[in-house]
C-alpha cells in the first residue's frame, strides 16, 4: 500500500523535475518511466548473475560484458559524479535501450559508436518486452545533471526502503498516473481507478479469459483485471494459466505511442512482461480482429471523429457514423467471441441520442445480443478532466438476442465529492452496485422509484430503444402544504409595519 511517507517522496521527485522546467505531467511520468525501466534492467541482470553463481549455469545477459557495457548499469553509475551520470545515460544507456533487440543491449566503441548486437541465441523465441518495442521514438528530456541526480537518488531511496514487491511498484506507478489531469485531444482521459475496479468486479474475469481494451491509454483496465485474477486465483492457477497470464491474456491498442509506453510499463510492473500492446486505430480498416476475446473493458474516447474513408465497413453496417463512441460499441461486438462479455463507459448521449446511428447501435445491443445493465453515473465522476455525464453498459455478445429485462442503476455517489477537488466522502454506491448486479434475482420486486430496477425489453423497444434511466424512473412527489393567502398577506403587512417603524426611528436619529 502507498503510504503518506511514500507519496511525499514521490511528490519530492516530482517537484525536482518541475523545478528543472518540465511541467507537463505526461512528460514527467514518461521520463520517470525511462529511468524506472533502466533500473529494472539492472535488477534483472543482478538476479541472473545470482542464479548463475548458484547454479554454475551460463545465462544470457542484457548488458554487454565490456567495460563500457557494464558502465551502463544503474548499480555502476548511480553514485558517480552528476555530469558523468548524465553523459552515461544520455549518450549510452538511452540510445542503447532504443536499439534493444531480443533482450540484449548493444555495446559501444571507445569512440562512442554503437556496435551491432551479436545474438548468440539459437532462435528468436525470447521477445523484447512491449515497453522496449515502443522506445524507438522516445526522447530523453531531463534538462541538467543536477536534476537527473536528484531523480536517481529519490528513486533509489524509494526502491531500497519503501518498495518491497511488484504490487507496490504497480501501486507507485498508479499513484504517478493519477497525477495526469488533462484530457487528450480526442477526449480521452484517465478513468478513475475505483470505477475501473468496479467494472472489473462486474465481469469477474478468470484465468481462462482473454481480455482486450482497444483504447487502452495507461492500461488501467488490463492491470485491474490482472490484480483481480491474482487475488482470486493465484493459489490455484496451473503453469499453462500462468503462461497465458504473463502475456497473451492481455491485449491493448492505442494511437498514442507515449500511452503505449506507459501502458506497457504499467503492465510490466504488474508481472505482465509480454502483453499484446499495439499501435493501432481500433475502428479503422487496419483492425480486422473478430471473434477473438472473451472480455472487453474500455473507456473509449468520446469527442473524437474519424475520417469516414478509414472506418472499417463492418462497423458502419451496425452504426453508420463517424462518432467514435458509437463505433467502439460496434467494435466490441465484432471483437468478442460469442458469449464474450463487455463493460464499457459511454457518454449519456449514446443512451438517448435520436440520430439513426444512435438508435441502430442501441437496437443492435437490445435485439441481437443481451444487454444486461445500464449504470448511470453522476457528471462529476471524471472531474477535473471533464464534467460529462456517463454510464456503464454491461452486455454479452450472443448474436441471437437474449435481452429480456435490462437492469438500471442510478449511481448517486462514487465515494468522492463531485467537484474538481474530488475529496473522499462517506457516501458510496459502488459496493451496492456490485452486490446487486451479482444478485439480480433479488431485484425483480424493486419499484421504479428505487435506486435500481428492471425494465422489460418491449418497453425499451417501444421508446426507440432509449436507455436513459430518467425515461423509466418514477419520482415520488410529496405534497407540500403552504400557508393560506390570508396568512401570507398578514405576514407581509406585519413586515411592512416593522420596516416603517425602523425608518421612522432612523429619521429621528438623523
C-alpha positions in Angstrom: 0.0 0.0 0.0 1.2 3.5 -0.8 1.5 5.4 2.5 1.7 9.2 3.0 5.5 8.9 3.5 5.9 7.3 0.1 3.6 9.8 -1.6 5.8 12.6 0.0 8.9 11.1 -1.6 7.3 10.8 -5.0 6.0 14.3 -4.7 9.5 15.5 -3.9 10.9 13.8 -7.0 8.0 15.4 -9.0 8.8 18.8 -7.6 12.5 18.5 -8.5 11.6 17.7 -12.1 9.2 20.6 -12.2 11.9 22.9 -10.8 14.0 21.8 -13.7 11.5 23.1 -16.2 9.4 20.0 -17.1 5.9 20.9 -16.1 3.7 18.7 -18.3 2.6 15.7 -16.1 2.7 13.3 -19.0 6.3 14.2 -19.8 7.3 13.9 -16.1 5.8 10.4 -15.9 7.4 9.4 -19.3 10.9 10.5 -18.1 10.4 8.7 -14.8 9.3 5.6 -16.7 12.5 5.5 -18.7 14.6 5.7 -15.5 12.5 3.0 -13.8 13.0 0.8 -16.8 16.7 1.4 -16.8 16.9 0.4 -13.2 14.7 -2.7 -13.8 17.1 -4.0 -16.4 20.0 -3.9 -13.9 17.8 -5.6 -11.3 17.1 -8.4 -13.8 20.8 -8.7 -14.6 21.7 -8.9 -10.9 19.1 -11.7 -10.5 20.6 -13.5 -13.5 24.1 -13.2 -12.0 23.0 -14.5 -8.7 21.3 -17.5 -10.3 24.5 -18.1 -12.4 26.7 -18.1 -9.3 24.4 -20.6 -7.5 23.8 -23.0 -10.4 27.0 -22.7 -12.3 24.9 -22.5 -15.5 25.8 -19.8 -18.1 23.0 -17.4 -18.7 22.1 -14.8 -21.4 23.0 -11.3 -20.3 21.2 -8.0 -21.0 24.3 -5.8 -20.8 27.5 -6.3 -22.9 30.3 -7.7 -20.9 32.8 -5.0 -22.0 33.8 -2.2 -19.5 31.6 0.3 -21.5 28.7 -2.1 -21.5 29.0 -2.7 -17.7 29.2 1.1 -17.1 25.6 1.4 -18.4 24.2 -0.5 -15.4 22.3 1.5 -12.8 24.3 0.0 -9.9 27.5 1.0 -11.5 26.8 4.7 -12.3 24.2 5.7 -9.6 26.9 7.1 -7.2 29.1 8.7 -9.9 29.6 12.5 -10.4 26.3 14.0 -11.7 27.9 15.0 -15.0 29.2 11.5 -15.6 25.8 10.0 -14.8 24.2 12.4 -17.2 26.7 11.6 -20.0 26.3 7.8 -19.5 22.5 7.9 -19.6 22.0 10.4 -22.4 24.8 9.2 -24.7 24.9 5.5 -24.0 22.1 3.9 -21.9 19.2 5.8 -23.6 20.4 5.2 -27.2 21.1 1.6 -26.3 17.6 1.0 -25.0 16.1 2.4 -28.2 18.1 -0.1 -30.1 17.5 -3.1 -27.8 16.9 -6.4 -29.6 16.0 -9.9 -28.3 16.6 -8.7 -24.7 20.1 -7.5 -25.4 21.6 -4.0 -25.3 24.2 -3.0 -27.9 27.8 -2.2 -27.0 29.8 1.0 -27.7 33.3 1.5 -29.1 35.8 3.8 -27.3 34.9 6.5 -29.9 31.2 6.3 -28.7 29.8 4.5 -31.7 27.1 1.9 -31.2 28.0 -1.7 -32.3 25.7 -4.2 -33.8 24.1 -6.7 -31.4 25.5 -10.2 -31.8 22.7 -12.6 -30.9 24.0 -15.9 -29.8 20.6 -17.5 -29.0 19.7 -20.3 -31.3 16.3 -18.8 -32.1 14.2 -15.7 -31.5 11.8 -17.2 -29.1 12.8 -14.6 -26.5 10.9 -11.4 -27.4 11.5 -7.9 -26.2 9.2 -6.5 -23.6 6.3 -4.5 -25.0 7.9 -1.4 -23.4 11.2 -1.9 -25.3 9.3 -2.2 -28.6 7.9 1.3 -28.2 11.2 3.1 -27.3 12.3 3.8 -30.8 10.9 7.4 -30.9 11.4 8.2 -27.2 13.3 11.3 -26.2 15.4 11.9 -23.1 14.4 15.3 -21.8 15.9 15.6 -18.3 17.5 19.1 -18.5 20.5 19.1 -16.2 22.9 16.6 -14.4 21.7 18.1 -11.1 18.1 17.3 -11.8 18.9 13.8 -13.0 21.0 13.1 -9.9 18.1 14.2 -7.6 15.7 11.9 -9.5 18.1 8.9 -9.4 18.7 9.4 -5.6 15.0 9.7 -5.0 14.1 6.6 -7.0 16.8 4.6 -5.4 15.7 5.6 -1.9 12.1 4.6 -2.8 13.1 1.2 -4.2 15.6 0.3 -1.4 13.5 1.4 1.6 9.8 1.5 0.6 9.1 -0.7 -2.4 9.2 -4.4 -1.3 7.4 -6.2 -4.1 5.9 -5.9 -7.6 2.5 -5.0 -6.2 4.0 -1.9 -4.5 5.8 -1.0 -7.7 2.5 -1.1 -9.5 0.8 1.0 -6.8 3.5 3.6 -7.0 3.1 3.8 -10.8 -0.7 4.1 -10.4 -0.1 7.0 -8.0 2.0 8.8 -10.5 -0.5 8.1 -13.3 -3.1 9.7 -11.0 -1.4 13.0 -11.5 -2.5 13.1 -15.1 -5.2 15.7 -15.0 -5.7 16.8 -18.6 -7.9 15.3 -21.3 -6.3 14.3 -24.6 -7.1 15.9 -28.0 -9.7 13.2 -28.8 -11.5 13.4 -25.5 -9.6 10.5 -23.9 -8.9 10.9 -20.2 -7.8 8.6 -17.4 -10.6 6.5 -15.8 -10.6 6.7 -12.0 -9.1 3.6 -10.5 -12.2 2.8 -8.3 -14.5 3.0 -11.4 -12.2 0.6 -13.3 -12.2 -1.8 -10.3 -16.0 -1.7 -10.2 -16.3 -2.6 -13.9 -13.8 -5.5 -13.5 -15.7 -6.8 -10.5 -18.9 -6.7 -12.5 -17.4 -9.0 -15.1 -15.3 -11.1 -12.7 -12.5 -12.3 -15.1 -10.9 -15.7 -14.7 -7.6 -17.3 -15.7 -9.2 -18.7 -18.8 -10.3 -15.3 -20.2 -8.6 -13.3 -23.0 -9.1 -9.6 -22.2 -8.9 -6.6 -24.5 -9.1 -2.9 -24.2 -9.0 -1.4 -27.7 -8.4 2.2 -26.3 -6.1 1.2 -23.5 -4.4 4.5 -22.6 -2.3 3.6 -19.5 -3.7 0.1 -19.3 -5.8 0.6 -16.2 -8.4 -1.9 -17.1 -5.8 -4.6 -18.0 -3.9 -4.0 -14.8 -7.1 -4.1 -12.7 -8.1 -7.4 -14.4 -4.7 -8.9 -13.7 -5.0 -7.8 -10.0 -8.5 -9.3 -9.7 -7.3 -12.7 -11.2 -4.3 -12.8 -8.9 -6.3 -12.0 -5.8 -8.9 -14.8 -6.5 -7.0 -17.5 -8.4 -3.2 -17.1 -7.6 -3.1 -20.2 -5.4 -4.9 -22.5 -7.9 -3.5 -21.4 -11.3 -1.7 -24.0 -13.4 1.6 -23.5 -15.3 -0.4 -23.1 -18.5 -2.6 -20.5 -17.0 0.4 -18.5 -15.6 2.0 -18.6 -19.1 -1.3 -17.2 -20.5 -1.4 -14.6 -17.7 2.2 -13.3 -18.3 1.3 -12.2 -21.9 -1.3 -13.5 -24.3 -4.2 -12.9 -21.8 -4.0 -9.1 -22.1 -4.3 -7.0 -25.3 -4.4 -3.2 -25.7 -4.5 -0.8 -28.6 -3.9 2.9 -28.7 -2.9 5.6 -31.3 -0.6 7.4 -28.9 2.9 5.9 -28.7 3.5 7.7 -25.4 0.5 6.0 -23.9 1.7 2.6 -25.3 5.0 3.1 -23.5 3.2 4.0 -20.2 0.7 1.1 -20.5 3.5 -1.4 -21.3 5.5 -0.2 -18.3 2.4 -0.4 -16.1 1.8 -4.0 -17.1 5.4 -4.9 -16.7 5.4 -3.6 -13.1 2.4 -6.0 -12.6 4.4 -9.0 -13.9 2.9 -9.0 -17.4 6.0 -8.7 -19.5 4.8 -9.7 -22.9 1.2 -8.4 -23.4 -0.1 -7.6 -26.9 0.2 -3.8 -26.8 0.0 -2.5 -30.3 -0.2 0.8 -32.1 -3.5 0.7 -33.9 -6.6 2.8 -34.7 -9.1 0.2 -33.4 -12.1 1.4 -35.5 -10.1 1.7 -38.8 -9.7 -0.8 -41.6 -6.3 -1.6 -40.1 -8.0 -3.6 -37.4 -9.5 -6.8 -38.8 -9.8 -8.7 -35.5 -13.1 -10.5 -34.9 -14.4 -13.2 -32.5 -11.2 -13.3 -30.5 -11.7 -12.1 -26.9 -13.9 -13.3 -24.1 -13.8 -9.9 -22.3 -13.7 -6.3 -23.4 -13.2 -3.5 -20.9 -12.9 0.1 -22.1 -13.5 3.8 -21.7 -13.2 4.8 -25.4 -12.7 8.4 -26.5 -15.9 10.4 -26.6 -15.3 13.6 -28.6 -13.2 12.1 -31.5 -14.4 11.6 -35.0 -12.6 9.6 -37.7 -12.3 10.1 -41.4 -15.2 8.2 -43.0 -13.0 6.6 -45.6 -10.8 4.8 -43.0 -13.7 3.4 -40.9 -14.0 -0.4 -41.1 -17.0 -1.2 -43.3 -18.4 -3.9 -41.0 -18.7 -1.3 -38.2 -20.7 1.0 -40.5 -23.2 -1.8 -41.0 -24.1 -1.6 -37.3 -23.9 2.2 -37.0 -23.2 4.4 -40.0 -21.5 7.3 -38.2 -18.1 9.0 -37.6 -18.7 9.3 -33.9 -16.1 7.2 -32.0 -18.3 6.4 -29.0 -20.8 4.6 -31.3 -18.2 2.9 -33.5 -16.5 1.4 -30.4 -19.7 -0.3 -29.3 -19.9 -1.9 -32.7 -16.2 -2.8 -32.4 -16.7 -4.6 -29.1 -19.4 -6.7 -30.6 -17.2 -7.7 -33.5 -14.0 -8.4 -31.4 -15.8 -10.5 -28.8 -16.3 -14.3 -29.1 -19.9 -15.5 -28.9 -20.6 -15.5 -25.2 -18.0 -12.8 -24.6 -18.8 -10.0 -22.2 -18.2 -6.3 -22.2 -18.3 -3.4 -19.7 -17.7 0.0 -21.2 -18.2 3.6 -20.4 -20.3 5.7 -22.8 -21.4 9.4 -22.6 -25.1 9.9 -21.9 -25.8 11.0 -25.4 -25.3 7.4 -26.6 -28.2 6.4 -24.3 -30.8 8.8 -25.7 -29.4 10.2 -29.0 -32.1 10.5 -31.6 -30.0 10.1 -34.8 -30.3 6.9 -36.9 -26.8 5.9 -35.9 -27.6 6.2 -32.2 -30.8 4.2 -32.5 -29.3 1.5 -34.6 -26.5 0.6 -32.2 -28.9 0.6 -29.3 -31.2 -1.7 -31.2 -28.3 -4.0 -32.1 -27.5 -4.4 -28.4 -31.1 -5.0 -27.2 -32.4 -7.1 -30.1 -29.4 -9.1 -31.3 -27.4 -9.5 -28.1 -28.0 -9.5 -24.3 -27.9 -6.0 -22.8 -27.6 -6.7 -19.1 -27.2 -3.4 -17.3 -27.1 0.4 -17.6 -25.4 2.0 -14.7 -25.9 5.8 -14.8 -23.0 7.7 -13.2 -23.1 11.3 -11.9 -21.4 14.0 -14.0 -18.6 14.7 -11.5 -17.0 11.2 -11.8 -14.5 12.4 -14.4 -13.6 15.7 -12.9 -11.2 17.6 -13.1 -10.8 16.3 -16.7 -14.4 16.8 -17.8 -17.9 17.2 -16.4 -19.6 14.9 -18.9 -22.4 12.6 -17.6 -21.6 9.0 -18.4 -23.0 5.5 -17.9 -21.5 1.9 -17.8 -23.1 -0.5 -20.2 -22.7 -4.3 -19.5 -23.6 -6.7 -22.2 -23.0 -10.2 -23.6 -22.4 -11.0 -27.3 -24.9 -13.7 -28.4 -25.7 -12.9 -32.0 -29.2 -14.4 -31.2 -30.8 -11.9 -28.8 -31.3 -12.8 -25.1 -32.3 -9.4 -23.7 -35.5 -9.9 -21.6 -35.1 -7.3 -18.8 -32.4 -4.6 -18.5 -31.2 -3.7 -15.1 -30.9 0.1 -14.4 -29.0 1.6 -11.5 -28.9 5.3 -10.6 -25.4 5.9 -9.0 -25.6 9.0 -6.7 -22.1 8.9 -5.3 -18.8 7.0 -6.0 -17.2 7.8 -2.7 -15.8 11.2 -3.7 -17.1 14.7 -3.9 -18.4 15.6 -7.4 -16.4 18.8 -7.7 -12.9 19.4 -9.0 -11.3 18.6 -5.7 -12.8 15.0 -5.6 -12.3 14.7 -1.8 -13.3 11.4 -0.1 -16.9 11.3 1.2 -18.7 8.6 3.2 -21.5 8.1 0.6 -20.5 5.4 -1.9 -22.8 3.3 -4.1 -20.1 1.1 -5.7 -20.3 -1.9 -3.3 -24.1 -1.8 -3.6 -23.9 -1.8 -7.4 -21.6 -4.9 -7.4 -23.7 -6.8 -4.9 -27.0 -6.1 -6.6 -25.6 -6.9 -10.1 -24.5 -10.3 -8.9 -27.8 -11.0 -7.2 -30.2 -9.8 -9.8 -32.9 -12.3 -8.8 -33.5 -10.1 -5.7 -34.0 -7.1 -7.9 -37.3 -8.2 -9.6 -39.6 -6.7 -6.9 -38.0 -3.3 -6.9 -40.1 -0.3 -7.8 -39.2 2.4 -10.4 -38.9 4.8 -7.5 -35.9 2.9 -6.1 -32.2 3.3 -7.0 -32.2 0.2 -9.1 -34.9 -1.6 -11.1 -35.7 -3.8 -14.2 -37.2 -2.5 -17.4 -38.7 -5.1 -19.8 -37.2 -5.2 -23.3 -40.5 -4.4 -25.0 -40.9 -1.2 -23.1 -37.4 -0.2 -24.2 -38.2 -1.1 -27.8 -41.4 1.0 -27.7 -39.3 4.0 -26.6 -37.0 4.0 -29.6 -34.5 1.9 -27.5 -33.9 4.8 -25.2 -31.6 3.7 -22.4 -31.5 6.8 -20.2 -32.6 6.0 -16.7 -34.8 9.1 -16.4 -37.1 7.7 -19.2 -38.1 4.9 -16.9 -37.5 6.2 -13.3 -40.6 7.3 -11.4 -40.3 10.2 -9.0 -42.4 10.3 -5.8 -44.0 13.7 -5.3 -44.5 14.6 -1.7 -47.3 17.2 -1.3 -46.2 20.4 0.3 -48.7 22.4 2.4 -48.3 26.1 2.0 -49.9 28.8 4.3 -53.2 30.4 3.0 -53.2 33.6 1.1 -54.7 35.5 4.0 -51.8 34.3 6.3 -49.2 35.3 3.8 -50.8 38.8 3.4 -50.9 39.2 7.2 -47.2 38.4 7.4 -46.4 40.9 4.7 -48.4 43.7 6.5 -46.6 42.9 9.7 -43.2 43.1 7.9 -44.2 46.4 6.3 -45.1 47.9 9.7 -41.7 46.8 11.1 -39.9 48.4 8.2 -42.0 51.7 8.6 -41.2 51.8 12.3 -37.5 51.2 11.6 -37.3 54.0 9.1 -39.1 56.4 11.5 -36.5 55.5 14.2 -33.7 56.1 11.8 -35.1 59.6 10.8 -35.2 60.7 14.4 -31.5 59.7 14.9 -30.6 61.9 11.9 
